[in-house]
Amino acid sequence: MTKKVTITAGMCVLLISSLVAVLMLGNAFGDDAKTAGQKVVLLKDGKTFTGTVTGDKETITIKTKFGKHQFSREQVRSIKPYVTPMDEYLTKRTKIDTANPEDYYKLANWVWEKHSDDSKLLRLAEKDLGKALELQKNYPRATLLKRQIAATLKILDAKKKKLTGTAVSGARPPKVKILDKYLLSDQDIYWIRLMELRKNDKGIGIQFKNDAQNRFIEAMEGSGLPGWDSLKAKKKFRSQSRFKQAREMLLEMPNEYGLLKDIHVTKNPKFFIKFRRTAWVKVRQFCATPQCHGGPKVNGGLKFFVLPGKANDRVNYTNFIILVGSSSRGRPLIDRDKAADSLLLQYGLTPKVAKFKHPKINGQSIKPAFSSVNDPTYKSTLKWIKSLKGPVAPDYHLEYVAPFGMKLNTAGMPELPVVPKDREATDTVPSEPLE
């Protein structure tokens, strides 16, 4: 991926430095998200450069799109990681009081004032205003701002449509995988793997993007924690395996989303391998059938995706997140606090044994997935649920929006949405295949 970089310069001694500063300033607001992982270097004379930084004890070199710039260490006031607008938003989001509508409004207003041309941030701000209005229905400022953002999004979407040429008459639309938009992205999968990572995953593949290890070390140096100002601590961290480094970064900086998103777990951890071998086997056999939650319609607020004959991680992880994020009648399908109360297990037992019974279909009880609590598959599924991180699910930081009106909780919140028991099947799925 090509990375955009920005340079903002004050008075430059050399004419060529002035020219570079002018050229870069024109691109300063173009692709903020693509500069994630870059560093911002502030010189003592006030000049600021953003780019890839290398160096030794005496000098540093900043590599930008327009060339390399070298300075002595004495000229440098500070070197800090570049913070993208999305990273800044996510950091602010973690600090708000979720019971205070004013906090949601202030966050949305910050997006509106600072990034009114960023459709991704505007959509998040729109959701935040929705939260504010849920908490306080009579909130004129939130209502007005929500309307302004909605109008702006329509304009931005229309411009995007025009630029992509989708409205050109006579043009044959490109062939796409029609259901791809219903599945998790690769980045979302990286997030799930990372947030469910545990000690017994030792040896799994880890990749660090955008100089994440050095950014972590720099952040720890400035944290004030004892030991991190010593060369010994940094050397110890660098000598560890990538797996241990990732675990330490996750432990020390659980809310630094800009850093954590650059830790890519490239292989399936054990929790997911066991999911496919235990829980999903029963879900596929009893729940994800065409007559139930695997058909062309959403039934009871729930639908799984089935791709016969193929192992597809995007499909499987999407089904995993639908399973762990769904609830029925206010109770989670996967209860990490009280595993035996998980509706996945309870709904699979006979009505005589179940603590929570599956709703009848056309007046009839469903076929039980487990013969009893002593059923080996019941026990293996229970063991898998207990192996998940808990008692509250982690915040997966997903950008995924569940299709067809499904309500999922993937943000690590203990409260789960309630699916009305009488919800009818709605929203048919397109007939095109997954691939």
C-alpha positions in Angstrom: 0.0 0.0 0.0 1.4 3.4 -1.0 1.7 5.7 2.0 0.9 9.4 1.9 3.1 11.7 3.9 2.9 15.3 4.9 5.4 18.0 5.7 4.5 21.4 7.3 7.5 23.8 7.3 8.0 27.3 8.6 10.7 29.6 7.2 13.2 27.5 5.3 16.8 28.6 4.8 17.1 26.9 1.4 14.8 27.6 -1.5 14.3 23.9 -2.3 13.2 23.2 1.3 10.5 25.9 0.9 9.4 24.4 -2.4 9.0 21.0 -0.8 7.0 22.4 2.1 4.6 24.1 -0.3 4.1 21.0 -2.3 3.5 18.9 0.7 1.1 21.3 2.3 -1.2 20.8 -0.6 -1.5 17.1 0.3 -1.8 17.6 4.0 -5.4 16.7 4.3 -5.6 14.1 1.6 -5.0 10.6 3.0 -4.7 10.8 6.8 -5.6 7.1 7.3 -2.7 6.0 5.0 -0.1 7.8 7.1 -0.7 5.5 10.1 2.7 4.1 11.3 4.6 7.2 10.2 6.3 9.5 12.7 6.1 13.2 13.3 9.5 14.9 13.8 9.4 18.3 15.4 12.6 20.3 15.1 13.8 22.9 17.6 13.4 25.6 14.9 9.6 24.8 14.6 9.7 22.8 11.4 7.6 19.6 11.4 8.2 16.5 9.1 6.1 13.4 8.8 7.6 10.2 7.4 9.6 7.1 8.0 12.4 7.7 10.5 15.7 5.9 10.8 18.9 6.9 12.4 21.7 6.4 14.8 23.1 8.1 18.0 24.2 11.2 16.0 21.7 11.7 13.2 18.2 10.8 12.0 16.9 10.5 8.4 13.2 11.2 7.5 12.1 9.5 4.3 9.1 11.3 2.7 7.4 11.1 -0.7 9.5 14.0 -1.9 12.9 12.7 -0.7 15.0 12.2 2.4 15.9 14.8 5.0 18.7 14.4 7.5 19.2 16.2 10.8 21.5 15.9 13.8 19.9 14.7 17.0 20.6 18.1 18.5 18.3 19.7 16.0 15.4 17.4 17.1 12.9 18.5 19.8 10.6 15.4 19.6 9.7 12.3 17.6 6.2 11.0 18.0 4.0 8.4 16.2 1.6 10.0 13.7 -2.0 9.7 15.0 -4.6 9.3 12.3 -8.0 10.9 12.7 -9.6 7.4 13.2 -7.0 6.6 15.9 -7.8 9.9 17.6 -11.5 9.2 17.5 -11.1 5.7 18.9 -9.0 7.0 21.8 -11.6 9.7 22.5 -14.3 7.1 22.3 -12.8 5.0 25.1 -12.8 8.0 27.5 -16.5 9.0 27.3 -19.1 8.2 29.9 -21.5 5.9 28.1 -24.3 7.0 30.3 -23.8 10.7 29.5 -25.5 11.9 26.3 -23.4 15.1 26.4 -20.2 13.0 26.0 -21.6 11.3 22.9 -22.6 14.7 21.5 -19.2 16.3 22.1 -17.5 13.4 20.4 -19.8 13.7 17.3 -19.3 17.5 17.3 -15.5 17.0 17.3 -15.8 14.8 14.2 -18.1 17.4 12.6 -15.8 20.3 13.3 -12.5 18.6 12.5 -13.3 15.9 9.8 -16.6 16.8 8.1 -15.3 15.3 4.8 -14.5 11.9 6.3 -17.5 9.7 5.6 -16.2 6.8 7.9 -15.9 9.1 10.9 -19.2 10.9 10.0 -21.0 7.5 10.1 -19.5 6.8 13.5 -20.5 10.3 14.7 -24.1 9.6 13.4 -24.2 6.5 15.5 -22.9 8.4 18.6 -25.7 10.9 18.2 -28.2 8.1 18.0 -26.8 6.9 21.3 -27.2 10.4 22.8 -30.8 10.6 21.6 -31.5 7.1 23.1 -30.3 8.4 26.5 -32.0 11.8 26.1 -34.9 12.0 23.7 -35.4 15.8 24.0 -31.9 16.9 22.8 -32.2 19.5 20.1 -28.5 20.0 19.5 -28.0 16.3 18.9 -31.0 16.1 16.6 -29.8 19.1 14.5 -26.3 17.8 14.2 -27.5 14.3 13.2 -29.6 15.9 10.4 -26.5 18.0 9.2 -24.3 14.9 9.2 -26.9 12.8 7.3 -27.2 15.5 4.7 -23.4 15.7 4.3 -23.1 12.0 4.0 -25.7 12.0 1.1 -23.5 14.6 -0.7 -20.3 12.7 -0.1 -21.9 9.4 -1.2 -23.2 11.1 -4.4 -19.7 12.4 -5.2 -18.2 9.0 -4.6 -20.8 7.4 -6.9 -20.0 9.9 -9.6 -16.2 9.5 -9.3 -16.4 5.7 -9.5 -18.5 5.9 -12.6 -21.3 3.6 -11.4 -23.9 5.9 -13.0 -22.4 5.8 -16.5 -25.0 4.7 -18.9 -24.3 1.6 -21.1 -21.3 0.6 -18.9 -21.4 -3.0 -17.9 -21.1 -3.3 -14.1 -18.1 -5.2 -12.9 -18.6 -8.8 -11.7 -18.4 -8.8 -7.9 -18.8 -11.4 -5.1 -22.3 -10.3 -4.2 -22.2 -11.5 -0.6 -18.7 -10.2 0.2 -20.3 -7.1 1.7 -22.1 -9.3 4.2 -18.8 -10.8 5.5 -16.0 -9.7 7.8 -13.0 -7.9 6.3 -9.5 -9.2 6.7 -8.7 -6.5 9.2 -11.8 -7.5 11.3 -10.4 -11.1 11.3 -7.0 -9.8 12.5 -8.8 -8.0 15.3 -10.7 -11.1 16.5 -7.6 -13.3 16.4 -5.7 -10.7 18.4 -8.4 -10.1 21.0 -8.9 -13.8 21.6 -5.2 -14.6 21.7 -4.0 -16.5 24.8 -0.9 -18.2 26.1 -1.5 -21.6 24.5 -1.3 -20.0 21.0 2.5 -19.9 21.3 4.1 -20.3 17.9 1.3 -18.8 15.9 2.2 -16.4 13.1 2.6 -12.7 14.0 3.3 -9.8 11.7 4.0 -6.3 12.8 3.0 -3.4 10.5 4.2 0.2 10.3 7.1 -0.3 12.7 4.7 -1.3 15.6 7.5 -2.6 17.8 9.5 0.6 17.8 6.4 2.6 18.3 5.5 0.5 21.3 9.0 1.0 22.8 8.8 4.8 22.3 5.4 4.9 23.9 6.6 2.9 26.9 9.7 5.2 27.2 7.3 8.1 27.6 4.9 6.3 29.9 6.8 7.0 33.1 6.8 3.3 34.1 9.9 2.2 35.9 12.6 0.4 33.9 11.5 1.4 30.4 14.1 4.2 30.3 16.9 1.7 30.5 18.6 0.0 27.5 18.2 -3.3 29.3 14.4 -3.2 29.2 14.3 -2.4 25.5 16.9 -5.1 24.7 14.8 -7.6 26.6 11.7 -6.7 24.7 13.4 -7.0 21.3 14.9 -10.4 22.2 11.5 -11.9 22.8 9.5 -13.9 20.2 7.0 -12.0 18.2 4.2 -13.9 20.0 5.5 -12.6 23.4 6.0 -9.1 22.1 2.4 -9.1 20.8 1.1 -10.4 24.2 3.0 -7.7 26.0 1.8 -4.9 23.7 -1.8 -6.1 24.2 -1.3 -6.2 28.0 0.4 -2.9 28.4 -1.6 -0.9 25.9 -5.1 -2.5 25.6 -6.7 0.8 24.4 -4.0 1.9 21.9 -6.1 0.9 18.9 -3.8 2.6 16.4 -0.9 0.4 17.6 -2.9 -2.8 18.1 -4.4 -2.8 14.7 -0.9 -3.1 13.3 -0.4 -6.5 15.0 -1.6 -9.1 12.5 -2.2 -12.7 13.8 -1.7 -14.5 10.5 -2.9 -18.0 11.5 -6.1 -19.2 13.2 -5.6 -19.4 17.0 -6.8 -22.5 18.9 -10.1 -21.0 20.0 -11.2 -20.7 16.3 -9.9 -24.2 15.3 -11.9 -25.7 18.2 -14.9 -23.5 17.2 -15.0 -25.1 13.8 -14.6 -28.6 15.2 -17.1 -28.4 18.1 -19.7 -25.5 18.3 -20.0 -24.9 14.6 -20.5 -28.6 13.8 -23.7 -28.5 15.9 -24.8 -25.1 14.7 -24.3 -26.2 11.1 -26.2 -29.4 11.6 -29.2 -28.1 13.7 -29.3 -24.3 13.3 -27.8 -23.2 10.0 -30.1 -25.4 7.9 -32.2 -23.9 5.1 -35.3 -24.4 7.2 -33.9 -22.6 10.2 -31.2 -19.9 10.4 -29.3 -20.9 7.3 -32.0 -20.2 4.8 -32.6 -17.1 2.5 -34.4 -15.2 5.3 -33.5 -13.9 8.7 -35.5 -16.0 11.3 -35.8 -14.7 14.8 -33.3 -12.0 14.1 -30.6 -14.5 13.2 -29.0 -15.8 10.1 -25.8 -17.8 9.4 -23.9 -18.0 6.1 -23.2 -21.4 4.6 -20.8 -22.1 1.8 -21.0 -25.8 1.0 -17.9 -27.8 0.2 -15.4 -25.1 1.1 -13.4 -23.9 4.1 -13.6 -20.1 3.9 -12.2 -18.1 6.8 -14.2 -15.0 6.0 -17.5 -17.0 6.1 -16.4 -18.9 9.2 -15.3 -15.9 11.2 -18.5 -14.1 10.2 -20.6 -17.0 11.5 -18.4 -16.9 14.7 -19.1 -13.3 15.3 -22.8 -13.7 14.6 -22.9 -16.5 17.1 -21.0 -14.8 19.9 -22.7 -11.4 19.4 -26.3 -12.5 19.2 -28.9 -12.8 21.9 -32.5 -14.1 22.2 -35.0 -12.8 24.7 -32.3 -10.8 26.4 -30.0 -13.8 26.9 -26.7 -14.3 25.0 -26.2 -17.4 22.7 -22.7 -17.5 24.2 -22.6 -16.7 27.9 -19.0 -16.3 29.0 -19.8 -15.7 32.6 -22.2 -18.7 33.0 -21.2 -21.0 30.2 -23.9 -23.6 30.9 -26.6 -20.9 30.6 -25.5 -20.2 27.0 -28.6 -20.4 24.8 -26.5 -22.4 22.2 -26.5 -25.2 24.8 -29.9 -24.6 26.4 -31.7 -24.4 23.1 -30.0 -27.6 22.1 -31.4 -29.6 25.0 -34.8 -31.2 25.3 -37.6 -29.0 26.8 -37.7 -31.3 29.9 -34.1 -30.7 30.7 -33.4 -27.2 29.4 -33.3 -24.2 31.8 -34.2 -21.9 28.8 -36.4 -23.6 26.2 -36.2 -22.9 22.4 -39.4 -21.3 21.1 -41.7 -23.7 19.4 -41.9 -23.7 15.6 -45.4 -23.9 14.3 -46.4 -25.2 17.7 -43.8 -28.0 17.7 -40.6 -28.4 19.7 -37.4 -28.5 17.6 -35.2 -31.6 17.4 -32.6 -31.4 20.2 -29.0 -31.1 19.3 -27.8 -32.8 22.5 -29.3 -35.9 24.0 -28.4 -34.7 27.5 -25.8 -32.7 29.5 -23.7 -35.9 29.4 -23.7 -35.9 25.6 -20.0 -35.7 24.5 -20.7 -33.0 22.0 -22.5 -31.0 24.7 -19.5 -31.3 27.0 -17.0 -30.3 24.2 -19.1 -27.3 23.3 -19.4 -26.3 26.9 -15.6 -26.6 27.2 -15.1 -24.4 24.2 -17.3 -21.7 25.6 -15.3 -21.8 28.9 -12.1 -21.4 26.9 -13.2 -18.0 25.5 -12.0 -14.8 27.2 -14.5 -13.7 29.8 -16.5 -13.1 31.8 -17.2 -10.2 29.5 -16.4 -10.5 25.8 -13.5 -8.4 24.5 -14.1 -5.4 22.4 -13.2 -6.6 18.9 -13.1 -3.1 17.4 -14.9 -4.3 14.3 -16.0 -2.1 11.4 -18.4 -4.8 10.4 -22.1 -3.9 10.2 -24.3 -6.9 10.5 -26.7 -7.2 7.5 -30.5 -7.7 7.3 -31.2 -5.9 10.6 -29.3 -8.4 12.8 -28.3 -6.8 16.1 -24.9 -7.9 17.3 -22.9 -6.9 20.4 -19.2 -7.0 19.5 -18.0 -4.1 21.6 -17.3 -5.9 24.9 -20.4 -4.5 26.6 -22.2 -6.7 29.1 -25.6 -5.6 28.0 -26.8 -7.5 25.0 -29.6 -6.4 22.7 -33.0 -8.1 23.1 -34.4 -9.8 20.0 -38.3 -9.9 20.2 -39.5 -13.4 20.5 -42.2 -12.8 17.9 -39.9 -11.3 15.3 -40.9 -12.5 11.9 -38.6 -13.7 9.1 -37.7 -10.7 7.0 -35.1 -9.4 4.5 -34.4 -12.1 1.9 -30.8 -12.7 0.9 -29.8 -12.3 -2.7 -29.7 -15.6 -4.6 -26.2 -15.1 -5.9 -23.6 -17.5 -4.5 -20.9 -16.4 -2.1 -18.2 -16.9 -4.7 
